[in-house]
């Protein structure tokens, strides 16, 4: 299972209701996600705390919430498609004050595809040669 730019409502969701015990889980979030901060990764880590299958978290530098797909990206022309990261070409985490270079829409999708493909080649097929990507090694 892979959570891509996961978001949840910390005020209304019962986080204790989530428990993943025997399914590998990866969570990918951008460091410039204007929707949700690092709590998305800690929530996923908590949900897999009793798991024997493994948890992998990836923080993609310069990635925001909306560029992982073509529907929410501004280049799509869709209603409400936007750049949620802040200044054009620069971004920061929610509440952050340090700006960094933002990935382009295409670059973010390409980088995301590498992590996603590596994870799904590693699990469930047992592709150990992708272990370095899934563990950050």
DASUL-V138538 format. One line per field, one symbol per residue. ss: DSSP state (A for helix, B for strand, O for the rest). psi: psi as a letter, one per 30 degrees, with the letter a starting at -180 (. if undefined). Layout:
ss = ???
psi = ???
//
This chain:
ss = OBBBOOOOOOOOOOAAAOOOOOOOBBBBBBOOOOOOOOAAAAAAAAAOOOOOOOBBBBBBOOOOOOOOOOOOOAAAOOOOOOOOOOOOOBBOOOOOOOOBBOOOAAAAAAAAAAAAAAAAAAOOOOOAAAAAAAAOO
psi = kkjjhkkljfffkjfffkkjfgkkkkkkkkfhjfekaffeeeeeeefgegkffkkkkkjjkgkaeffflfefkeffglkgkljgfbkkfllllkflfjklkkkleeeeeeeeeeeeeeefeekgfgiffgeeeffg.
//
